[in-house]
Amino acid sequence: MSKKVFSMLLIGLMLMTSLLVTTNITSAASLPSMPPSGYDQVRNGVSKGQVVNISYFSTATNSTRPAKVYLPPGYSKDKKYSVLYLLHGIGGSEGDWFEGGGRANVIADNLIADGKIKPLIIVTPNTNAAGNGIADGYENFTKDLINSLIPYIESNYSVYTDREHRAIAGLSMGGGQSFNIGLTNLDKFAYIGPISSAPNTYANNRLFPDGGKAAREQLKLLFIACGTNDNLIGFGQRVHEYCTSNNINHTYWLIQGGGHDFNVWKPGLWNFLQMADEAGLTGNDTTPTPTPSPRLANTRIEAESYSSVSSSTIEIIGVPNDSGSGVGYINSGDYLVYKNIDFGSGATSFKAMVANAITSDIELRLNSPSGTLIGTLSVKSTEDWNTYEEQTCSINKVTGVNDLYLVFTGPVNIDWFTFGAGSNSGDLGDLNGDGNINSTDLQILKRHLLGITPLTGTKLSNADVNRSGSVDSTDYTILKRYILHIITVFPGQDVVPTPTPTSTAAITPTIPPLPTVSGDSLRDYAEARGIKIGTCVNYPFYNNSDQTYNNILQKEFAMVVCENEMKFDALQPRQNSFDFRKGDQLLAFAEKNGMQMRGHTLVWHNQNPSWLTNGNWSRDSLLAVMKNHITTVMTHYKGKIVEWDVANECIDDGNGNGLRSSVWKNVIGQDYLDYAFKYAREADPDALLFYNDYNIEDLGPKSNAVFNMIKSMKERGIPIDGVGFQCHFINGMSPSYLASIDQNIKRYAEIGVIVSLTEIDIRIPQSENQTSAFQVQANNYKELMKICLANPNCNTFVLWGFTDKYTWIPGTFPGYDNPLIYDNNYKQKPAYNALKEALIGN
């Protein structure tokens, strides 16, 4: 055999060894390797993550930019997640790795289900950060990522913020960017995965300016992959050879016959995810889990929200007739831990929703499973494991923040629990002395705050429910939460009240009879009166095409709501693909300008995507779709939206005023609204939940049907807080018609329901003399505001737009127009001044 032939055989053998693959993957130690068949296919029985659209403001481009975020199955803000920033190629977009053939979400779902990786978040940005005066958008992306996108993700999602929980990878141009960004920012990234890197890859001396010292010391994984038939193979190979020569630990993987396509890029991602996981990306040893914020003991604490558990059998279980979860399969000696429970100034009772076919005890201990025993709930048999009832016991008074241990002496199923202060609440919150605390007391407090009927003496003292020494809007909020059963004791319980003089008020109302107003806008006057005045927002805002529109919006209104951009079809146009960009844009504007935001709407018969309306659903599968949508949307905006229209226009205009035909009612049945409100309360316990509809403002068959429906929901324990009167009126409302609106609001107060006026416009027939019609319209607006001010359960006054330049009326009601308080040229109409007069008190 000649020396030349021998050399050729040796080279061939070495090449085959470098390309050797296996399809039997047992652990990350055997990687890299080609993935098994079906690794990128949706599998039955595998929990699915969600891909959501986001938008963020970039200082690198001085504009709002898009990105997509993969949230793993079971994503929870109570947990911390690592992040992979996954980059597309030249000419691509943020959707390529999900919708353009990458199937990154499916690959991750399957790996998580197989236990190959722990749950993580994947962010796919648009890597061309182009803009005015920017020569190279791809090069500018480094600034965009480091200075804008990463801070946005870390502010809006529950993620680790250190380098050892952050990775970057990409294909083609994105592979080059992975090299360029990752290796020159090792203080930000410990795991780098360039696949089929392109000519934009920096020269070696730029990637390793210190000769590779930092890379040798800080890299936890450098994974370089490419196909052997890829014309760009030389760029990754050049970095590989440098790393080999300079003892920089890395993995270089070639796919035999692979080109420049997803047949290489997907296997590359599949390997990188597992190898990064093995190298520590999803570990939590470098960044301790932050101490959870204290949870108030007097709120409902879900049993499944434990911090840790000691048991080999305990499972999260479903709770019949609750549509929620609980804890079951408990055995003697098991215990659950709830960190940082704030007992405030003192708790003296314990209540739990439990089911049990036998009898057993739950010991309540502090700070360890053998710590101070504060009480024992002897759980009586409820006859079977699916029949739940509230059971209570007294406990030794406990104060301050403690870790709570529920130690079990035998089997029991537990749904939720809470703590109370027994009979120590005195008369706090009872402002009329009838022995009850209900919406009547809330009305009395509002009239006091507005200076209409000031409280004195003991009643004034009882209004100070947090015992702060003053009665203000904070007391109003606390009292409302107590009446809605969001809390079960007042913060001021067991606090000795400030003595109240008999002749003068000990506490000064924060809002005098004639409010002192700092400015001259509708917003200023409404806020002084305790009313939130708002408007829906139209397309000029999202296009930023009309600065006058934005200026008025910012100055005159304290609440905003998307007209269409947060309806089902806008937020979830494709199943499990959520688009929050426009909602986030409005929320950012609201937060910047001190505004509140309403959410409109979660469940409606209209404006649903075709995949929903045309789907072949069973009752259970459509309930799952409903829960997924409500939970995902409300979790995204948790704590940021004060009122949600959970359901919209569900009552038929005729047909005996029953539920109208819709995909929800037709598939799920008559109880679909109950489920919607339960899911909403679970997703954001602090948001106020509304049913919203039109033609229900006065007294009539449809309004009676809605009132009876809501009254029944309240009686059955369905968590509904308010009703939205849409208020799409025709100009010229009579005094008797307006009086019936007032009567309707009052009857809702009697059952403890808030009323918000949510979509106000008063349309004028085009055939009328507009000058005189404008004055009639002004009087109607004024009377409507006066009705709201006169009813303590009416706190929100939202217009459906504010300028006649942008209104839905002419296109929906031919022959009508000019329904709002500014004309087409942004001139204030008489209706604007009429609203101001009502707020002033004229």
N, C-alpha and C positions, 0 to 999 in steps of 0.2 A: 504494500500500500504506500502510495506516495505521501510525502509530507503535506502537500497541498490538499489532497483528498481528506487526509486525517484532520487537518485544520477545519475544513468545511463541515465535516461531521460533528466536530466538537462544538463549533459555533451553532449548528442546528440544534444539538442537544441542549445547549445552554438556553437558546431561545424558547424551545418547547417547555423547558422547566419554568421559565419566567411567565409563560402564558398558561400554565396548567390551571385548570379550574375543576371544581367539584360541585355537585348539586346537593350533597348531603350535609347541610349546615347543622352543626350541633351547638356551637358556641362561637363567640367572637374570636376565640383563639385560632379558629380555622379559616378566618377571613384574611384577605379578600377572596371572594369566590363568586361564581355566577349564581344568581338566585334561583330558587326552585320555580317550577311552573306555577302560575297563578299568583305570584307574589304581588303583582300590580293589579289584580282583579278584585272587585267587590265580592266579599264572601258573606254568605248567610250566617247569622248568629254572631257577627263581629260588630261591636259597638262602633258607631261612626262619630268622628270628630266633625267640626264645623269650620267652614271657610267663610270669613266675613270680610267685607270691603271696608276699608278705613280711608280717611283723608287726614293729612296733617300739614301744618304750616312749616315750610322749609325756609330757613334763613339763607340757604345756599342759592335759592332761586327767587326768593321773595314772593312766593306763591304757595298755593295749596297743592299738595301732590298726593297721588293715590298709592295704596299698597293693599295687599291681601294678608290676612292673618289666619293661620290654621290653629284652632283651639282643639286640644285632644279630647277624646270622650271623657265626660265627667269633669270637665274644666270647672274649677271652683276658686273663687277669690280667697278662700280660706287656706289654699295651698300655694306653694311657690313652684315656678316652672323655669327650666332652662330655655334658651332661645337659640334657634338656628336662623341666620339671615341667608336666604337662598336666592341666588341671582340668576337672571335670564341672560340670553345672548344678544348680540347686536340686532337691532330692529325688532326686538321682542317687547314684551310687556310684563306687568306684574302677574298676569294670569297664566303665563306659559307653563309654569310648574304644576298648575292644577288643572286648567282647562285646555291647554295647548299641547297636551300629550304627555306631560310629566307625571300626572297621577300621584303627586307627592303625598296628598292626603290619604289616598288609598294605601300606599306603601306604608305610611306611618301607622294607620289604623291596624293593619295586619301585623306589623312588627310588635305593636303594643299588645294586641290580643294574644300573640304567641309568647309574650314575655321576653322578647328579644331586646326591647328597649323600654325605658320608662317614659311616661307621658312627657311631652315637651311641646313648645310652641314653635311654629315655623312662620317666618315673616318673608313674604316675597314682594320686594319693592319694584318700582320702575327705576332701572339703573341709569337711565339717560336723564340726568338732572339739567336739562337745557333751559335756556331763558334768554332774555334780552342781555346782550353784552357778554354772554358766556360762550367761549370759543369751543370748548369740548365738554358736552354734557356728561359723558361717561367718566371723564376725569373729575369733573365737579361733583360727581356722586359721592366721593369720599367725604366731602364736607357735609353733604346732605345726610348721609348715614350717621356720621359721628355726632354731628351737632344738632340734628333735628329728629330723625326717625328713631334712633335708639332712645333718646330722652322721652319721646312720645310713647313708645311701647312701655317703657319702665314707669311712666306716670299713669297709664291707663290699664295695664294688665298686671296680674300678680306674678311677677318674674323676679328672679335673682338679678342683681346688678353688678356682679363681679365678673372678671374675665374667665374664670374657670367654669362658668355656667353660660358662656356665650361662644357660638361657633359661626363661621362664615364659609359658604361653599357656593359653587356656581358652575355653569356650563359655558363653554366658548368664551365670548367676551366677558361673561360673568366669572368664568374660571380665571381669566387674567386679572379681573378685579379682585377676586378672592386672594390671589397671590399678592397683588399690589397693596390692598387694604389690610389684609391679615398680617403679613410679614412685617409691615412698617407700623403696625399698631398692636404690637404684642401685649401692651398693657390693656388692650380691649378684648383680644381674641386668643384663646388657647388652643382652638381646634380649627384647622383650615383644610378645605377640600376642593381644590381646583380640578375640574373635569374638562378635558379637551380644551385646554387654555389657548387663547387666541394671541395674535401678534401684539396686542396691547400689553402683554406681560412685560413688566419692567426688566431691565438688564440686571444681571446678578449683583453687580456692585451697588445697585440701588435697592434691591431687595435685602441685601445683607451688607449694609455699609460698615459694619464692625467685623466683617469676616465670618459672620455666623454665630458670634458669641451669644447674643441675645436669644437667637433661635435655639441653640443648644441648651440654654438654661431654662427657657420659658415655654417652648412648644410642648404640648401634650399629645398632639396628633397633627401630622402633615400628611395628607393622603392625596397623591397625584395619580390620576387615571386618564386613560386615553385608548382609542381604538388603533390597531396597527395599520389600518387602511386610511387613517385620518391624515390629510395633508398638513394639518397643524401639529402633528405629533412632536415636532422638534422643540416647541416652546416649553412644554412640560418636561421633556427629556433633558433639555439644557439645565433646568433647575434641579432635576433629579441628579444629574452628574455632578453639579456643584455640591449638593448636599452630601453625596457619597464621598467626594474628595475632602470635605471639611467636617466629616463626622457629625453631620446633623441628622438626627434620627427621623426617618420618614418611611412611608410606604409608597412604592411605585408599582402600579398595576396596569398591565396592558391586556386588552380584550382582543383575542385573535380574530382578524377579519372585520373588526368593528370600524365603523365609519364615524361621521360627524353628525350623530343623530341620537334620538332618545333610546335606541337599542344599546347605547353605551352610557348615556347620562342617567337613565333610571337604575341600572345595576350599580353604577357609581354611587348614587344616592343611597341605595339599599345597603351597600357596604359601609359607607361613611357614617350613616346613622348608628349602626351597630358598633362600629369601631370607636366612634366618639363616645357612645354610651359606656363602653368598656373602659375607655380612658378617663372617665370621670365627668363627662358633660352633665349628665342628669343626676349625679350624686349630690348629696346635701351636706357633705362633711366640711366643706370650706366656708360655707355661709350658714350660720345657725338660723333656724326658723325663728322669725321675730316673735316676741311675746305678743299673744293676741290682745286686742283691746278689750277692756273689761266689758262683760255683758251684764246688763241690769238683771238682778234676780227677780224683779217684779214684772218682767216681760215673759212671754211664752217662749220657753227654750225647747227646741225640738230634740228629742232623745237621740236621734242619729247625728246630731251636731257635736258629739263628744270630741274631746281633744285627744284622748287615747283610751285604750281598752285593755283589760287583762282577762282573756278568755280564749279558749280554743274552739268555741262553738257559736258565739254571738254572731248574728247576721242582721243586716238591714232588711226589714220586711215591709210589705205593703200593709196599709191600714184600711179596712173596708169602710166605705161611706165617707172617707176622708180625702181620697185621692192623693194622699201623701205617704210618708214613710214613718216607720218606727223601728224599734229594736226588739228582737226576739231571740229565741233559742238560748235563753239565759239559764245558767246552772248555778248551783250553790257555790259560793266563793268567787264568782265573777264580779268584776267591778268596772264601772265607767268613770272617766275623769273629765271634768269640765273646768278648764283653766280660767282664772281671773273672773270669777263671779262677784259682782259688786252688790253687796247687800245694803249699801247706803247706811242710813241712820238706824236701821234695825228691821229684821224680818222675824216673825213669830209663828208663821204657819207655812205648810208645804202642801201643794196640790198637784196631783198627777193624773193623766188620762191613761188608764191601765186596763188590761184584760188578763183574766186568769181562770183556769178551770179548777184550780185548787186554792190554797192559801199559802202566802209566803210573806217575808218581810223585806223591806228596802231600808237599809241603814244609811243615814245621812251623816257623812263624816267630813271633816275639814282637813285639807292639806296632805293627807296620806290615807291609805286604806285602813290604817289602824289609828287615825287621828281622832280628834275630839268628836264624840258622838253628840250631835245636836238634836237628833230625833229619829224616830223609826216609824215608817208607814207600814202598818199591818194590812197587807193587801187582801181584801175579802174576795172570795170567788165571784166571778161574773158569769159563771156557768159554762163558758167556753172561751176559746182563745181569740175569737173574733168579735166578741161583745165587749166594747170599751165603755168605761164610765169614769167620771171624776171621783177620786177618793182623796181625802185630806187628813192631815194630822197636825197637831201643834208641835212646835220645836222650841228649844231654848233660844232666846234672842241672840242673833248674830249680826254683827255690823262689819262694815269695811269690805275690802276685796280679799277673797279667799279662793283657793282651789276646792271644788266640790267633788267628793267621791260618793257615788251611789254604789253601795256594797250590797250584793244580793245573797239572801239565804236560801233561795229556791227559785223555780221558774216563774216568770212573769213576762208579759209583753207590755212595753211602755211606748206611748206615742209622744207625749210632751209633759213638761212640768213647769211650775212657777212657784214663786214664794210670795207671801202676803204678810201683812202686819196685824192679822187677827182683827180684834175690835178696837185697835188703838188709833184709828183714823179720825176719831172725833167727828167734827162737823165740817171738816175741810171739803170744799167743793159744793156743799149744800147751801145755796145762796138764797133760797126762799123758805127754808125752815120746814120743808115737808118731809124730811127724813130720807129723801131720795136724791140721787145725783144723776141728772139726765139732761136732755137738750134744752129744757126750760132754764136750767141753771146756766147753760152756755149762752142762751139769749140774754139773760140778765147781765152776765159779765160783759158781753159785747156792748150792750146799751150803756153800761158804766164806762167802758173805755171810750166810747164815742161821745160821752158827756151828755147823753140823753136823759138817763136816770141814774145819777150817782149813788153808789152804795155807801152806807155809813155803819158805824158800830161793828157788831159781831159779824154781820154779813160781809162787811168789807174785809174783816180779818180772815174770814173763811175763803175769800177769793184769792188770797195770797197762798196758793197751793204749793209753792216751792219755798215758802217762808223766807223770801229774800228781803222783806221789808218794804216792798213796793208791789203794786198790782199793775201788770203791763201785759204786752202781747205774749210774753213767755208763759204766763199763767193761763192765758187763753188756749195756747197750743197744748199745754199739759192737760188741761181739763178736757179738751176735745179728744186727746189720745186715751184718757181714762174712760170716757163715755163710749168710745169705739172699741174698748177692751184691748187696746194695744199695750197698755200698762194696767196693773191691778192695784197699785198703791201710788200715792203722791210722794214726790221727793221731800215734801215738807212734813211728812208724818213723823211724830215723836219729837219734832222741834218745837220748843216753847215759843209761842207767838209773841210778838211785840205787843205790850198792852195797848188797848184801843180806847182812847178818850171817849166819853159818852157824848160830848157836845160837838166835837170836830172830828173829821176823818183823820185816822192815824196814817193813812196811806193816800198819797196824792195821785189821782188818775194821770196816766201818761199822755192822754189825748184830751185836751180841754173841749168844752162845748163848741167853741169856734176855733177850729184847728189853726195853729200857726204853720204857715207854709213857707218853705225855703225857696221855692221857685214859682214859676207861673205856668207850668205845663199841666195837662190832665193827669199825668203820672204823679206830680207833686201833690195835687189836691186829693187824688184818690188814695194815695198812701197815707195822707194825714187822716183820712176817714176810715182807714182799715180795709179799703177795697183794693183789689188788684185789677187794674184796667189793662187789657191786652188786645192783641190783634193776631189774626192769622197772617202768615208771611207768604208772599207770592214770588213768582219766578224772577222778578228784577233783583231781588236780594241774592239769590243763588248765582245769578249771572254777573252780579256787581255792575249792572248796566245803567243804574239810575241812582246817582248819589243823593239827590234830593229825597228819594224814597227812604234810603238808609238813614239820613239825618233825622227825618221826622220819626221814623221807627224808634231810633235810639232815644230821642228826646221825650216823646209823648207817652210811651208805653212801658209798663213794668212786667208784662207777661207776653210771651210769644208762643205760637203753635204752628206747626207745619200744616199748610192747607192740604197737600197731597203726599208729601215726601216721606211720611212715616206710616202710610197705609200698607197693607199686607203685600200688595204687588210691588211696591217700591222697595220695601225692606228685604223681601225674600223672593226675588223674581224667579229663582231656581231653587229647588228643594235643597235646604241646608247650605245655601250660598247667600249670605246676608250682605246687604249694602247699607252701611250706616253713614256714608259720606255726607249727604245733605243734612241729615239729622244732626250729625256732629258739627257741621258748619254752623247751623243755627244755634246749637247749644254753646259753642265757643263764643259766638257773638253775645248771647244772653249773659253768660258768665262774665264776660269782659265788661258789660254795661250794667251789671247788677240787676239783671232781670230774672224772673222765674220762667219755667217752661211747662206747658201742658203736653201730654202725649195723646195723639189722635191718629189712628185708632187701632186696636188689636184684633177684634173680631167683628166682621161686617159681612153682609151678603153681597156687597159690591166691591169693585176694584180688587178682586182676587186674581192671582196668576192662573194661567190655564192649567198648569200641572196640578193645581189644587182643585179647581172646579171640574176638571175632566178626569180626575183620578178614580181608580176603582178601589174605594175605601170600604173597610169594615168599620163598625163603631169604635173598636179599640184602636185601630190604626189611625183613624182621623182624630181621636182624642190625643194620641201620641203626637200627631202633627200640631194640633192646637197647643199642647203643653210645651212642645219644643219651641214654637214661635214665641209664645208669651214669655217663657223663661229666658230664652236667648235675648230677646229685645229688652225686657225689663232688667235683666242682669247687666246688660251693657250700659243702661242708663240709671242703674241703681243709685239712689241718693241724690240724683240730679234733676229728676222730673217730679214735680209736686203732685200733679193730678193726672190720672190716666183715664181716658175713655176706653175702658176694657171692652165694652160692647156698644155697637152703634146701630140704631134704627132696626131693632129686631122685632118690633110689634107691627103687625099688618095694619094698613089704613082701613081695611074693611074686614070681612070674614070674621065678624064677632070680635075683632081686635085681639086675636090670638097671635102666636108667633108666626112671622111671615116665613114663606118658603125660602130655604137657603141650603147650601151644601151642609152647613152645620146642623140645622134642625132636621133635614131630611135623612141624614146618615146617623147622627148621634142620638137625636131624639129631643124631647121637650126639656131635658135637664142639661143641655149643653151650656147654658148660661151659668148654671151653678158651678160647673167645672171651670169655666173661664175665670170666674172671680176667685175660686180657690187657688188656681194656678198662679194668678196674679198676686194674691196675698203672699203666697210662698216665695215668689220671686223677689218682691220688694215689700216687706212688711210695713214700711213707713210711708209709702205712697198712698194717696187717697184715690179710691177706686170708684169710677162713675159709670152709670148707664146713661147714654146720650141719645136724644131723639128729637124729631121735629113734630109740630102740631100737638104738643103735650103741655104747652105753657098755661093755657086757660083751663077751665073746667068743662069736660066733654067726654064722650065715650072713649076716645083713645087715651086721653090723659088719665081717666079713671082706670083703664086697663093697666097702664104703666104704674100708676100709684099702687094698685092692688098687687101687682107683680113684685114691686120692690118691698112692699110691706110684708108680703109672704116670705121673700128672701131673708129679710131681717129676722123674722120670727123663726125661720129654720136655721139661723146661724150662718147664712151665706155672707161672706165678708164684703158687703157693699157699703160704701160711705156716702155716696152722693148721686144726684141725678143732674144731668146736663140738659137745660132747656136751650134748644138751638136758636130759637127766636128769629126765624126768617119771616118778617112781618110785611104786610102791605100798608102803605101810608094811610093814616086816618083812623087809628085805633080809637074806639069809643071809650068813654069813662067806665062803662060797665064791663067792657072787655078787659081793660087794664085792672079793674078791681078783681076780676076773676083770677088774673095772674097772681095778684097779691094773696088771695085766698088759697090758691094752690100751693104757693111757697110756704104758707103758714101750716098747711096740713102736713107737709113733709117735716117741718120742724117738730111737730107733735110725735113723730115716730123716729126722731133723731137722725134725720137725713139732711145733708148739706145740699143746697141748690147752687149750681153755677150757671150763669148765662153764657153760653159757649160759642155761639156763631151769629152774633147779632148783625142784622142789616134790615133796613126798612125801605123797600123798593117803591118807586113812584111810577105811576102810569105815565108814559111818554106823551099821552094826549092832554095831560093837565098842564095848566100854567105853572111853570117850574118855580117861579119866584114865590108865589103863594104856597105852593106845595112844599117848598123848602122850610117854610115857617111851621106848617103842620108837622112835618117830619121832625123839626127841632123840638116841638112840644112833646111828641111821642117819645123821642130819645130821653128827654128830661124826666118825664113821668116814669119811664122804665128804670132809670137810675135811682129815682126817689124810692121806688118800690124796693129795690135791692138794698138801699141804705136803711130802710125801715125794718128790714127782716134780718136778724142776727145770723141766720143760717145761710144768708146769701153773701158771699165774699169775693166772687169772681165775676167780672164783667168784660167779656171778650167780644170784640167786633170781628166780623168775617171779612177782614180787610179794612183799610181806612181811607183809601182814595177811589173815587169813581173811575179813575184811569185804569185800575186793575181790579175788576170785579167779575164774578161768575154770572151775575144776574141777567144781562141781555142775552147771553147764549143759552140760558136755561129757561128764562121766562120772557119770551118775545113780547114786546110792547111795554116792558118795564125797564127802568134804569135808575141811576143816581142814588144808590141805597146808602151811601156812607157819609162820613163827616168832613171829608175834603173833596173838592171838585177835581175835574180832570187836570187842572193846572196847579194843583196843590194849594189852592186857596181854601181857607177855613170857611165852611158853610155855617149857617145858623145852628145846625145841630152840634157843632163843636162847642160853641159858646153856651148852648143850652146844657150840655153835660157839665161844663165848668160851673155854671150857675147852680145846678143841682148839688154838686159837691161842696160848693161854698155854703149852701143853705138858703139861697134866694128862691 
